[in-house]
Amino acid sequence: MQIKILSLLTIMSLFVACIEEFNPKIDGYLDLLVIDGMITNEPGPYIVRLSKTLAVDDLDYFPVTGANIVIFDDFDTEETLVELEPGVYSTNPLGIRGEVGRKYRITIDVDGKTYQSDFEELEEPVGIDSIYAKVEYKETVEGSFEGVQFYIDTETTNTKQFLWVPIETYEYKGDLELNYVYWSFTAIDTITNPSLKTCWRTEKVIETLTFSTKGLTYPKIKNFPLHYVNTSTKKLSEKYSVLINQYSITEEAYKYWNEIKKQSAESGSLYTTQPFQVKGNLINPNNPKDIILGYFWAAGVSKKRVFVEKPPLNFSYSKCEGNVQALIDLKGYPPPWPVYVTTVKVGIEGKSLGMADVSCFDCKENGGTEEEPEFWED
């Protein structure tokens, strides 16, 4: 069954091979610099993030401040980035501009050391022909679910290597209507504000999606699978949108992201590819053994947004219910105030009151915002 989707052109941070059992506390892989930065054919500003890692099993990154970061092109144009916030560096919106066919590199001076990348050519962007969704049933590590698989077709192209970065936005609602807030046994507010119910949340799809057209008899990508959204969460429960960022990248950048892709596919266990074995494109020319992770890359980018209405599927995420007995027992076991109360259906026509956690009522508690995105389609 194919879902009808509406497309809308619109408008970034992204995201070997020795297989062996390893200890995630290896000292040689601690406290390493990590760079995440790029330049595209779109107007700036361009953002570079600089951080440090701790243990290999720690997903937290700690910002590195006070670095001197400069982007150069092959015509000797250069721009020094400004630190907007800890670890986040930016070009001027009216500063250096990525151009197709030009080459770019970066230097980083920090803690008395210098790191530099090779030049990366900015490839010509390729148009997106269509993005479409199909209902599919898949086995995952979390179980078996129905869901929606997204696919992409590109326009005809001479570009060989692609990277896709989906940014998803979805509308969802709180499970329960909030009727009362008990601030104490005697202080009770009646709630009539419905705005707590509907939220929108935007996040990057954590999946590395790459493809090379080498070996294709016709230089056009058709029916390439992007990401899959199952029914174990609220993402498809109201309306779902995804902005597909399609990057045309160099062969060297493709090799890097493809290694990241392989690592991700194996990451269900620590007994997989060691994550710090991925070689990026920055070096310390004064000390080749000094490791810096990540990649600075140039890319031509095309973007397309699509919307998917709630599909006719069975959703398996858990839903809140008002607890009538807990509210009755309140005087004997007073909880931390406030207490959030909803109306609960009892029997065929009866009603009572029950309490539940605030996250059951206020959708913002689950990471969203009440502000509808400007691009949203009602």
N, C-alpha and C positions, 0 to 999 in steps of 0.2 A: 504494500500500500504506500503510495507516495503522498506526502503532505504538500498542500499548496502553500507556497511561500511568496512573500512580497519583497522585492529587492529595492534597495535604496543606496545610491552612491554617496559616501560620506568619508569623514574621518569618523609606553613602548619600552619597555625594557624587556629583554629576552632572557630568554634563557639562552685499560682502554684497550695493549689489550691482553694483559696477562691474567688468565683466570686462575685464581688460587685462593685458599682460605687466608684471611688476613685479620690482623688486630686493628680495630679502628682507632687505637690510641698511639699509632706509630708517631714517634717524635718528629721524624723527618717530614711529616705532612701536616704540621701544625703551624699556625701563625703565618699563613701565606697571603700575599696580596692577591686580590681578585679585581679584574677590570670588566666592566660591562658598558660598552659604548659603540656608537655607530654614527654614520653620516649618510643621508639619503638625498634623493633629488628633490624632496619637499623642502619648503622654506624652513629655516631654523626657528627657534634655537635647537641645538643638538645637545643631548645630555650624555655625560659620562659619569658612571658610578664607580667609586673606588672603595673597597672594603677589605677586611681581613677575615680569614676563616679560623675556626678553632679545630676541634676534633672532626674526623670525617663523618661521624654519625650525628653531628650538630648542624642543623639547617640554618642556624642564625649566622648573620654576617654583621660585622662590626665596622661602622664607617671609619674611613681614614681621612683625616682633616689636614689642611695646610699643605696639600700637594700643589706643585706647579705643573699644569697640564696644558699642552700646546698641540693644536691640530695644524698640519701642514698640507698643502697640495703640491702637485708636481711643477707648478709655476712659481714656487717659493712664496706663495701667499701663506700667511700664518695667523693664528689667533690664539691668544691665551684665554683659557676658560676661567670663569668666576665661580667661586664656591657659593651656591645658593643656600645650602644647608649642609650639615655634617655629611661628608662623603659624596655629595651630589654637586657636580660641576657642569656649567652651562656656557655655551657660546652666546654672544649677543644676537638677539632676533634679527638685527640688520647686519650681522657680521658675515663670516665665511658662509658660502652657499655651495651645496653639493651640486655638481654638474655631471651629466652622463659623459663617459669617456675620460674624465679626469681621474687622477689617482690621489689618494689621501693616506696619511700616516699620522701617528700620535707619539708624543714623548711625555714621559711622566718623571718628574723629579720629586722624590719624597724620602725622608729619613737619610739624606746624604747619598742616595743612590739614584741612578738614571735608568729608565726603561724605555725602549722604543720598539715600534712595530715596523713591519715591512709596509711598502706602499700597497694599497688595495684599489683596484680600478672600480669605479662606480658603473655598474652594468645598466643597460637600458631596461626600463620597466616593461613588463608584459601585461597586457590587458586581461581582465577576468571576464570570461564569456558568461558563465553562470555558476551559481551556487545553489544546491538543492538538497533536500532532506528526504530520507526514506525511513519508515518504521522498520526496525530490525530487532531481532531477539539475539542476545549475546550472553555468553558465559564470561564472567569476570572473577577476579579474586574475591569480590564481595558477594558473589552469588550469581544467579541467573535472572536477568531482567529484560523487559521490553524497553525500547528507547528509540532515539532518533540518531541516525548516522548522517553526517553531512558529507557532501561530495562537491568537487570543483571541476569545472572545465575552463581551460585557458584559451586565449586567442592563439593563433599561429605565431610561432616565435623562433628566433635564432638563439635565444638564451638556453643554456644547457642545464643550469642548476637553480633550484628553487628552495626557499624556506618559507613556511606559512606560520603566522602567529595569530591565532584567533583570540579576540577579546569579547567575552560574553557579557550580556546584560540581561537580567531576567526580572520579571515582576512576580511577586509572591505576596501572600497574605498571612497575617497572624491566624492561629487556629481558632481562637475564641473571641467573642465580644466581651469587652470589659464593661461591667455594669457598676461595680462599686470598688472603692479603695478604702480599706480599713486602716486608719492611722493609729488607732487604739481601739479599745472596746467601746468607746463612746464617740470617737471622731470618725465619721464615715462620709466619704464624698460619693455623690452619684455622678457617673461618667456618661457623657453623651457625645464625646468627641470620636468620630469614626476614623480620623486620620491615622490612628495607631495601627490600623489594619493593613494598609497597602504600602509596600516598599519596593524599591528597585535596588539591585546589587550588581556591580560591575567587577569583573576579575579576569585576569589572564588565564587562558587554558594552559595548564602545566603539562604540555606534551610537545615534543620536538617533531615537527613534520617536515621532512625533506624529500626531494625527488630530483633525479637527473634524467634528462631526455636523451642522453647518450644511448645509442642502440635502437631508438625509435625510428621507424621508417618514415613517419610523418611527424614533423615538429609541433605537435599540439597535444596537450594533456587532456584526457577525457576520463571522467568517472573516477577521479583520484579521491580516495577516502581521507577526509580530514578527521575531526574529532567525533566522539560518540557521547551522547548525553542520555543516561538511563533514567529510570523512574524511581530510583531510590532516594531522590532528593526532591525539593520543590522547584527545581529549575524549569521544568516544563509544565508546572501546575497552573499557570495563568497565561503568560505570553513570554516568549524567549526570542532574543535577538543576538546575532553574532556579527562582529566586524572582522572580516578576514583581511589581514595584512599579508600581501604576497610580495616577497622579496626576491629579486633577481640577484644572485650572488656569484662570487668568483669560485673557481674550482677549489682553491685553498680553504675558503670559508665553508664551502660545502663539505669538505673532508672533516673539518672541525665539528660542524653541527651534526654530521652523520655519526661521528664517534659519540657525541653526546646522546644521540638517538639510541645507539646500541647500548650505551650505559643505562639509559632509562628503561629499556626493554628487559634488562637483566637485574634491575634494582629491587626485586622482591626479596632478596636475601643479601646478607653481608658477604656471602661466599660467591661473589661475582667479580666483575671487572673493577679494579681499584679506581675510584673516582678521580684521584689526582694524577692519573697517567695521561689525561687528555692534553695534548700539546697545543697551546694557543700560538699567537703570532707576535707576542712581545718577549723581548730578551733584555737582559742586563749586559751590554756590550763589554763591560769591565769584569764581569763574572758570569760566564755561561751557566754555571751551576745554580745561580740564584733564580729560583722559580717564581714566575708570576702567572696566575691562572686567568682564564678568560680570553676574550678576543675583541679587538677593535676592527670593525668592518665597515665597508661601504656597500650600498645596495640601491638599486632602483626599486621603488615600491609602488604597487597599485593596491587599491582598497575597494571593498564592496561590503555592504551591510545587507543582511536578510533578516526577516521576521518569521517566526513560526508560532501559530496559534496553539493552544492546548490540544494535544493529540488525544484521540479516543482510546486511551490505554489505562491499564490498571496500575495505580501508583502504590508503592510499597513503603513509603516513609511513614514513620510513626506520627500520630497526631495527639495533641493534648486533650485531656478531658478534665472537667471540673470535678473536684473531689468533695462530695457532699459530707461524708463522714469526718474528713479532716476539719471542715469548717465547724461542724457540730462540736468536735473535741477541742476547739480553739481555747476555751477557758481553762481547760485542764492542762493543756500543753501549749502555752502561748509561744508563737514563733517570733523571729525578728520582724518588726513592723517595717513597711506596710504589708498588708495582705491583700491580694488581688482576687476579686470575686466575680463569677459569671453566673448566668442562669443555666440550669441544667434540666433537661427534660427527664421526667420520671414517669414511667409507665406510658400509657397511650396519650393522655392529655395533661398529666400532672407536671408541675414545675417545682424546682427547689433551687437553692443556691449552693455553689461549690467553689472551692478555692483552687488556684493553680499558680505556677511560677509566672513571673512577669514576662518571660520570653514567649509564653503562650498567647499573650495579648499584643505586646508591642513588637512589631516586626523589626524595628531598629536593633533590637537585642540580638538579632541573627545576622548582623553585618550590613544591613541595607540602609537606605535613606528614604525619607518621605518625599523628597523632591523628584518629580518626574523628569527624566532626561529630555533635553531639547529635541533630540532626534526621535523620540518615542512616537509610535503610531497607535492611535486609539481605535 
